[in-house]
Structures are given as C-alpha cells and as structure tokens.
C-alpha cells in the first residue's frame, strides 16, 4: 500500500492539535485537539510572579489522545498509509533533563517541582538574569552575540536556565542538559532522547540559544562560564549541531508505534517553533509578511542572507539561519500581548458580575453560571460592534505594553497605559483605544522593517483573532495600508508541521514544493479604507509620542 499520509502536530500554549493530511493532494483527512489537563486545572502557574510552567506528562498524554482522535476521524485504513509525523511547539519552552534526556519532572523526586518542568515561552521570571546575560553577550572579547537577535529576553533559553539554577540547587545538580519542547517531542517519538545525540531544530537554536555560523555555534563557552559555570556545562552538553525543520530525525520507536497504532517504519521529521510552522502553513516565502495574531503576536519574513547585508534591523527583529524556510534567514518580531489585552479588558468588565452574582438571591442557582457564560461569550462581540461605529478622531490613546515590549527596542519593564480618559469614556471607547494600541504596536514593527529596506509584497494573517474578529482585522488593514489575506486553514501551525513531515518523508524535495499542494489558500481579504488614513496617521503619531513620554517613568 502506498504511504502518502502525513501528520502534523501543533503544541500550543493551552492544547495540542493535530491534522492528518494526504501529502500528495493536501486533502485534510482528520483533526484532533486535546487540552493539557494539569494546565487546564491551573497548576504550575502564578501570573503575579510571572511563572508559567507545564508538566511533560501534559504533552505526552494530550498528544496521544489528540493523534488517535485525528486518525480515528480519518478512517480505519489510514493508519496503514501514514508515512511521517512532524511537530511544532511553543518557544522558548525549555526543560532540565538528566543524562538520559528524561525531564526531571518525570522523576519521582521532582514530580511536583515547577522548576523541573518545561518553562513556557511567556514565563518572565528571569528578567534580572536576562539583563545580566545581555550585558555579557553584548561584548565578549569584541564579539556581540546579540548581533542577530537584539536584547536578550527573559523568555529565552539561557535566561531561564540561569534563573532556575539560582533558585533551585537541587534542579541545578540533577540536570545534565536543557531541551526545548520542540526538540524533546521528536526525541521521544524517535526514541533518541540522549541530549548529546538528539535532534535540535535550527529556529529554536538560532533565535533562543543564539546559535550562529559567524561564531561557529553557541556563544563561546568561556563567555557562558563567566556568567555562571553551569551555563558552560549546558554548552558542553548541548549535543548535535542544529538542523532545519524538513530533516528526517529517524523512525518512530516501538513504544509510540504501539501507543498510536502506527507502523515502526513511520518517519519522524524535524520541528520548529509553533509560529514558524504557522507561517509555513500559511504560505510564507520571500517578501511575504506573516503575522500570527492571537494572545500575543509573532511577525515573520524570510530573506536570502545576502539581501540582509547592510540592513540594521536587529532593534526590530531577530534573525536566524535556516529558520522558517531552510537555506534562508528567518526574521521574527512580535508583541508580548495582543489578544491578552482584550481578554484583560473583558475580564475587568465581567468582574462585578462574576463576583457578585453568586451572592444574589434573585436568580436561581442553576441560572447564575449560565448567565455569566452567556454574557462572557457575547461581550467581546458587542464591544467590537460598538467600537466599530466610533470615529477615529475621538479615539483615546493606549499603549500595548501590558506584558512589556518585545520589538522594536525590547524593554520588558515598560507597562501599558491609557491617555485621554474623561467622565464620558465608556467601554466601547476604551476598547477602541486598546485595539488601536495593539495595531499601532504592529505598525511600529512593520515600519521598522520597511524603513530598513525589507520589501513587503503581501501580508497574511493567521491565528484566532485573524479568523474571528472582522473589526480588528479591518482596522489592521486600515492602519497598515496593506490588504491582509486571512489564511483559510484553522490549523496553520499543524499544517506547517505536516508540510515538514511531507518533505522529511520524501514526498517533496523542498518545503516550497510541499506548500503548493498542502497550503489551503485564503478565505478572505481585508482591504484598507483609505478614507481613514489621515485620522489614523494622527492617532498613530499620538501613540508614538505617548509611548516616548511614558517610557521616561
């Protein structure tokens, strides 16, 4: 029987999703989704302390359920036709492992120790360490290791390691190496979890650990040793040179072949960070700008290395070799909060109802939660509808720095702010200001890139907000003055991972060839309303001026 079915698995912040696709013609045969049970219960997270950790068993248990459901939906005979599997995952989401590559949290001694778990991308507990690392990396014997990524972030690999070592000596002593989530899953599926031998993907290594050919790998061991000797240990135990996402890692191990009901000759392909897979699933190529719009944003392009020579975009992006598309330089920026800001505002508005209704004696007990749920579901749409009827000229000014600022000019200490409140300011007016603020943050990134000579011929948006909010996306087209294409697929990240699997399995020789067959095109295009251009430009300049003012404090 011909094997041409590929599986793409996308590990997001809250759940894992999978797609089963005919790799020859792109037909979607089945899908699955499973939320992480421990994470869903609120375990291992403390927003006030900026701690967000996930247990490795959440990933394994959810992945098994998710893939099985997708295969069951695809039909009884599909398992026999599966050629290959690839994955993507959030990043930087690293975890301490022992010499065998086992996450420490899977050992009895550390089973409930959050420091022994995967440190989710949005964990900002290592801000102080990131400042220390940035200082050391910026100038070590004349080398600037931040040259291609800009200011080192608390979200990234080395900062999280250093912070953990300093707060938890037991984890420090027990760990042999650290592994990114997107590298650990292929290692588990292929049975090659030895940290010195396992696959490491180019995009996580380049963007988060600062691997680069200019300095022949990771930042110099001695540089890391000067920060902390244990960082030098991780340097020694990092293992193999990173490889692109389209590579063949190996074959599925007997355990996972049995758990998923697949043949032991199923190929395990490479991986990437989730947003990068989403860009691939959306159809990214040269001169195409893809923004993944969800709780936060990731903005991406690719370029030939020679096209970037002489361009100073490090303040506005990170660049890594063989990232997003093999052979090209992946360019990445983003905002630390986007949809999370809208969620904050709706939660703020829902607070009285959520906290007072349960004490009411007027409404029956079984109706209370139903009412809360109904209002919560309808609130964001009602805000968007009313905000959409407001004039731009009367808009307040809001900064989108609720979770710090990634780009341009990274600063994790800045905070969000709203200017122009009056006694007549109502919920739709405030919501309008928040939406404008988030989109103006995106415009700053876009203008930073184009001002440095990056050419944008097309814009594609993926993610939950891109699919669900016509108000936000139309305003985005108006602010950016670009048509914005909305990707048809509701699983672009998993589709991108399936494209990796198709190339790793030999169905295509390049990702671009696979994209032509597997990408689903666009469901809608938002065109800019140029009649709003002058008003939006004035509002944008107020945003920039307000930001400059607030950043002084």
C-alpha positions in Angstrom: 0.0 0.0 0.0 1.3 3.4 -0.9 2.2 5.6 2.0 1.4 9.3 1.4 -0.4 10.3 4.6 1.4 12.8 6.9 0.6 14.0 10.4 1.3 17.5 11.7 1.2 18.1 15.5 1.0 21.6 17.0 1.7 22.1 20.7 0.2 25.4 21.6 0.1 27.2 25.0 -3.1 25.5 26.2 -3.6 22.5 24.0 -2.2 20.2 21.3 -3.8 19.9 17.9 -3.1 17.5 15.0 -4.0 17.2 11.4 -3.9 14.1 9.2 -3.3 15.1 5.6 -2.9 13.3 2.2 0.5 14.6 1.4 0.1 14.2 -2.3 -3.0 16.4 -2.8 -3.4 18.3 0.5 -6.7 16.7 1.4 -7.4 17.0 5.2 -8.5 13.6 6.4 -8.8 14.2 10.2 -8.2 16.6 13.0 -7.8 16.3 16.8 -7.4 18.6 19.8 -6.7 17.9 23.4 -6.2 20.5 26.2 -3.4 19.9 28.7 -5.2 18.6 31.8 -2.9 19.9 34.5 -2.5 23.3 32.8 -6.3 23.5 32.4 -6.6 23.0 36.1 -4.4 26.0 36.8 -1.4 24.1 38.1 2.2 25.3 38.0 1.3 28.9 37.1 1.5 32.2 39.0 0.8 35.3 36.9 1.8 37.6 39.7 5.2 36.0 39.9 5.3 35.7 36.1 5.8 31.9 36.4 4.2 29.7 33.8 5.4 26.0 33.8 4.0 22.9 32.1 4.4 19.3 33.1 5.9 17.0 30.4 3.1 14.4 31.0 0.6 17.1 29.9 2.3 17.0 26.5 2.6 13.2 26.2 -0.9 12.3 27.4 -2.5 15.0 25.3 -0.5 14.2 22.2 -1.6 10.5 22.3 -5.3 11.4 22.7 -5.1 14.1 20.0 -3.3 12.0 17.3 -5.5 9.0 18.0 -8.7 11.1 17.6 -7.4 12.6 14.3 -6.5 9.1 13.0 -9.9 7.7 14.1 -11.7 10.5 12.3 -9.6 9.9 9.2 -10.8 6.3 8.8 -9.9 2.7 9.7 -7.4 2.2 6.9 -5.5 5.5 7.2 -3.0 4.3 9.9 -1.5 1.9 7.4 -0.9 4.8 5.0 0.9 7.1 7.4 4.3 8.0 6.1 5.6 10.5 8.6 5.0 12.8 11.6 6.4 16.2 12.4 5.6 18.7 15.2 5.9 22.2 16.3 5.8 23.7 19.8 5.9 27.0 21.7 9.3 28.5 22.3 11.4 29.2 24.0 10.0 26.5 26.3 13.0 24.6 27.7 13.2 21.9 30.4 16.0 20.5 32.5 16.8 16.8 31.7 19.0 14.2 33.1 21.8 12.3 31.3 19.2 10.0 29.6 17.2 13.0 28.4 14.3 12.5 30.9 12.7 15.7 32.1 13.4 16.0 35.8 9.7 16.4 36.5 9.1 12.9 35.3 11.3 11.6 38.1 9.5 11.0 41.5 11.8 13.4 43.4 10.8 16.3 41.1 7.3 15.3 40.0 5.7 18.4 41.6 8.7 20.8 41.3 7.7 23.5 38.8 11.4 24.3 38.3 11.9 20.8 36.9 9.2 21.3 34.3 9.0 23.0 30.9 9.3 26.8 31.3 6.6 28.1 29.0 7.5 30.8 26.5 5.6 33.5 28.4 7.4 32.8 31.7 9.1 36.1 32.6 10.6 35.1 36.0 14.1 35.5 34.6 14.1 39.3 33.8 17.1 40.0 36.1 19.1 37.2 34.6 18.3 38.3 31.1 19.8 41.7 31.8 23.0 40.1 33.1 23.2 37.8 30.1 22.6 40.7 27.7 25.5 42.6 29.2 27.8 39.6 28.9 26.7 38.7 25.4 26.8 42.2 24.0 30.6 42.4 24.1 32.8 39.3 24.8 36.3 39.8 23.5 35.0 42.0 20.7 32.1 39.7 19.7 28.5 40.8 20.1 26.4 37.6 20.4 23.2 39.7 20.4 24.1 40.9 16.9 21.3 39.0 15.2 18.6 38.8 17.9 18.8 42.1 19.8 18.3 42.5 23.5 18.3 39.1 25.2 14.9 38.3 26.6 13.7 36.6 29.8 11.6 34.4 27.6 14.7 32.7 26.1 16.8 29.7 26.7 19.9 30.9 28.7 18.0 33.3 30.9 15.5 30.6 32.1 18.4 28.2 32.8 20.3 30.7 34.8 17.3 31.8 36.8 16.4 28.2 37.6 19.9 27.3 38.7 19.9 30.2 41.1 16.6 29.5 42.8 16.8 25.7 42.9 20.1 24.0 43.7 18.5 20.5 43.5 17.5 21.0 39.9 20.9 22.5 39.2 22.7 19.4 40.5 20.3 16.9 38.9 20.2 18.4 35.4 22.6 17.3 32.6 21.3 19.5 29.9 18.2 21.5 28.9 16.0 20.7 26.0 13.4 22.8 24.1 9.9 21.4 23.9 10.0 21.4 20.1 13.2 19.2 20.2 12.0 16.9 23.0 8.9 15.6 21.3 10.8 14.3 18.1 13.3 12.8 20.5 10.6 10.9 22.4 8.8 9.8 19.2 12.0 8.5 17.7 13.4 7.0 20.9 16.6 9.1 20.7 16.4 11.3 23.8 20.1 11.3 24.6 20.9 15.1 24.9 24.2 14.6 23.1 22.7 12.8 20.2 19.1 14.1 19.9 17.9 16.4 17.1 17.9 20.2 17.8 16.0 22.4 15.5 17.5 25.4 13.8 14.9 28.0 14.6 14.9 27.4 18.4 18.7 27.2 18.5 19.2 30.3 16.4 16.5 32.6 17.9 16.6 31.5 21.5 20.1 30.0 22.2 21.9 32.3 19.7 23.5 29.6 17.6 25.1 31.2 14.5 27.7 30.2 12.0 29.6 33.5 12.4 30.8 32.3 15.8 30.7 28.6 14.9 27.8 27.6 17.1 26.6 28.7 20.5 28.1 31.7 22.3 31.6 30.9 23.5 31.8 28.5 26.4 34.1 30.9 28.3 31.6 33.7 28.0 28.9 31.5 29.5 31.3 30.3 32.2 31.9 33.9 33.3 28.2 34.3 33.8 27.8 31.0 35.6 29.8 27.8 35.3 26.6 25.8 34.9 25.8 27.6 31.7 29.2 26.4 30.4 28.1 22.9 31.4 25.0 23.2 29.3 27.1 24.4 26.4 29.2 21.2 26.7 26.1 19.1 26.8 24.1 20.8 24.1 24.9 18.0 21.7 24.4 18.0 17.9 24.5 20.9 15.5 21.0 22.2 14.8 19.2 21.1 11.7 16.3 22.6 9.7 12.7 21.6 10.2 12.4 19.5 7.0 15.0 16.9 8.1 14.4 13.3 8.8 15.1 12.7 12.5 14.6 8.9 12.5 11.8 6.4 12.8 9.1 6.0 15.4 10.1 3.9 18.4 8.3 0.7 19.3 6.6 2.3 22.3 5.0 5.1 20.4 4.2 3.0 17.3 2.2 0.8 19.7 0.5 3.7 21.5 -0.6 5.3 18.3 -1.2 2.2 16.3 1.3 3.0 13.6 3.9 1.0 11.7 7.5 1.1 13.0 8.7 2.4 9.7 6.8 5.7 10.2 9.3 8.5 9.7 9.8 11.2 12.4 10.6 14.6 10.8 12.1 17.8 12.2 10.4 20.5 14.1 10.1 24.3 14.7 8.7 26.9 17.0 4.9 27.0 16.6 4.6 30.4 14.9 7.2 29.5 12.3 5.2 26.4 11.4 2.1 28.6 11.1 3.9 30.8 8.7 4.9 27.8 6.6 1.3 26.5 6.7 0.1 30.0 5.6 2.4 30.0 2.6 5.3 32.2 3.6 8.1 32.9 1.1 10.4 35.8 0.2 8.7 39.3 0.5 5.7 37.8 2.3 4.9 39.1 5.8 3.0 36.7 8.0 1.6 37.7 11.4 0.3 35.2 13.8 -2.4 37.1 15.8 -3.5 35.5 19.0 -2.9 36.2 22.7 0.4 37.7 21.6 1.8 38.1 18.0 4.7 36.8 16.1 5.6 38.6 12.8 7.7 36.7 10.3 9.5 37.1 7.0 12.3 35.2 5.2 15.2 36.5 3.2 18.3 35.4 1.3 21.3 36.1 3.6 22.9 38.4 1.1 19.8 40.6 1.0 20.2 41.4 4.7 23.8 42.7 4.4 24.0 46.3 5.4 20.5 46.4 6.9 20.2 47.3 10.6 17.1 45.6 11.8 18.4 44.0 15.0 16.5 46.6 17.1 13.3 45.5 15.4 13.7 41.7 14.9 15.6 38.5 15.5 17.3 36.7 12.6 18.4 33.1 12.5 19.9 30.8 9.8 17.7 28.0 8.4 14.8 29.4 10.4 11.2 29.1 9.0 12.5 28.0 5.5 15.7 26.0 5.1 18.5 27.9 3.4 17.1 31.3 4.2 17.3 33.6 7.2 14.1 33.7 9.3 13.2 37.2 10.5 11.0 37.3 13.6 9.4 40.0 15.7 6.2 40.3 17.7 4.2 41.8 20.6 4.2 40.3 24.1 0.5 40.9 24.4 -2.3 41.4 21.8 -5.4 39.3 22.4 -4.4 39.0 26.0 -5.1 42.8 26.3 -8.7 42.3 25.0 -9.1 39.4 27.4 -7.9 41.6 30.3 -10.5 44.2 29.5 -13.4 41.8 29.2 -12.3 40.2 32.5 -12.3 43.6 34.1 -15.8 44.3 32.9 -17.0 40.9 34.0 -15.6 41.2 37.5 -18.7 42.6 39.2 -21.0 40.0 37.6 -18.6 37.1 38.3 -18.0 38.1 41.9 -21.4 39.5 42.9 -23.9 37.3 41.0 -23.1 34.2 43.0 -24.3 36.0 46.2 -27.6 37.1 44.6 -30.8 35.7 45.9 -32.8 37.0 43.0 -31.5 34.5 40.4 -31.8 30.7 40.7 -28.5 28.9 41.3 -28.6 26.9 38.0 -29.1 30.2 36.1 -26.2 32.1 37.6 -23.3 30.4 35.7 -25.4 30.2 32.5 -25.9 33.9 32.6 -22.2 34.6 33.3 -21.2 32.3 30.5 -23.6 33.9 28.0 -22.5 37.4 28.8 -18.9 36.5 28.7 -19.3 34.9 25.2 -21.2 37.9 23.8 -19.2 40.7 25.5 -16.3 40.9 23.1 -18.5 40.9 20.0 -20.7 43.6 21.5 -17.7 45.8 22.3 -16.3 45.3 18.8 -19.6 46.2 17.2 -20.0 49.4 19.1 -16.3 50.3 18.8 -16.6 49.9 15.1 -19.2 52.6 14.9 -16.9 55.2 16.6 -15.0 57.8 14.8 -11.2 57.6 14.8 -10.9 61.3 15.5 -12.3 60.9 19.0 -10.2 57.9 20.0 -8.2 57.8 23.2 -4.5 56.7 23.1 -3.4 53.4 24.6 -0.1 51.6 24.8 0.1 47.9 24.1 2.9 47.2 26.6 0.8 45.3 29.1 3.4 42.5 29.1 6.4 44.6 28.2 7.6 45.3 24.7 9.4 42.8 22.5 10.0 44.9 19.4 11.1 47.4 18.4 13.7 48.2 21.1 12.9 45.4 23.5 12.0 46.5 27.1 10.4 44.1 29.5 9.9 46.7 32.2 7.6 49.1 30.3 3.9 49.0 31.2 0.6 49.6 29.3 -1.2 52.9 29.7 -4.3 54.8 28.5 -4.4 58.5 27.9 -7.5 60.8 27.4 -10.0 59.3 29.9 -12.9 61.5 30.8 -16.3 61.1 32.5 -17.8 60.3 29.2 -15.4 57.5 28.4 -17.4 54.3 28.1 -16.5 50.6 27.5 -16.6 50.7 23.7 -14.4 53.8 23.6 -11.8 52.2 25.9 -11.9 49.0 23.8 -11.4 51.0 20.6 -8.2 52.6 22.2 -6.9 49.1 23.2 -7.4 47.7 19.7 -5.8 50.7 18.1 -2.9 50.4 20.5 -2.2 46.8 19.7 -2.4 47.5 15.9 -0.2 50.6 16.3 2.4 48.4 18.0 2.3 46.1 14.9 2.7 49.2 12.7 5.9 50.2 14.5 7.3 46.8 13.7 6.3 46.9 10.0 7.6 50.4 9.6 10.9 49.4 11.3 11.4 46.6 8.7 10.4 48.6 5.6 12.4 51.6 6.7 15.5 49.3 6.7 14.8 48.1 3.2 12.8 44.9 3.7 10.2 44.6 0.9 6.7 43.5 1.7 4.6 42.5 -1.3 1.9 40.6 0.6 0.5 40.3 4.1 -1.0 37.1 5.5 -2.7 36.8 9.0 -3.2 33.6 10.9 -4.4 32.8 14.4 -7.6 33.0 16.4 -8.1 36.8 16.1 -7.4 36.8 12.4 -10.2 34.2 11.9 -12.7 35.6 14.4 -12.5 39.4 14.6 -13.5 41.3 11.5 -13.3 44.5 13.5 -9.7 44.0 14.5 -8.6 42.8 11.0 -10.3 45.6 9.1 -8.7 48.1 11.4 -5.4 46.4 10.9 -5.6 46.7 7.1 -6.6 50.4 7.5 -3.7 51.2 9.9 -1.0 49.3 7.9 -2.4 50.4 4.5 -1.9 46.8 3.2 -4.5 44.3 2.0 -4.5 41.5 4.6 -5.2 37.9 3.5 -6.7 35.6 6.1 -5.4 32.0 5.8 -8.2 29.5 5.2 -6.8 26.8 7.4 -7.9 27.0 11.1 -4.8 24.8 11.9 -2.0 26.6 10.0 0.6 25.6 12.6 -0.3 21.9 12.4 -0.5 22.2 8.6 3.0 23.7 8.6 4.2 20.7 10.7 2.6 18.3 8.2 4.5 20.1 5.5 7.7 19.4 7.4 6.6 15.7 7.6 5.9 15.6 3.8 9.4 16.8 3.0 11.1 14.6 5.6 9.2 11.6 4.2 10.4 12.3 0.7 7.2 13.3 -0.9 8.8 16.6 -1.9 12.3 17.9 -2.1 11.6 21.4 -0.6 9.1 23.0 1.7 8.1 25.4 -1.0 7.1 22.5 -3.3 5.0 21.0 -0.5 3.4 24.3 0.3 1.9 24.4 -3.3 0.0 21.2 -2.7 -0.8 21.4 1.0 -1.5 25.1 1.9 -5.2 25.9 1.7 -5.1 29.5 0.4 -7.1 32.4 1.8 -10.7 32.6 3.0 -10.9 36.4 3.0 -9.0 39.6 2.2 -9.4 42.8 4.2 -8.7 45.9 2.0 -7.6 49.2 3.6 -10.2 52.0 3.8 -8.1 55.0 2.7 -10.7 57.5 3.8 -9.5 56.8 7.4 -5.8 57.3 6.6 -5.3 60.9 7.8 -7.2 60.3 11.1 -5.3 57.0 11.7 -2.0 58.6 11.0 -2.7 61.4 13.6 -3.8 58.7 16.1 -0.6 56.7 15.4 1.6 59.8 16.0 -0.1 60.4 19.3 0.6 56.7 20.2 4.3 57.2 19.4 4.5 60.5 21.4 2.7 59.0 24.3 5.0 56.0 24.3 8.1 58.2 24.4 6.6 60.1 27.3 5.6 57.0 29.3 8.9 55.3 28.8 10.6 58.1 30.8 9.0 56.9 34.0 
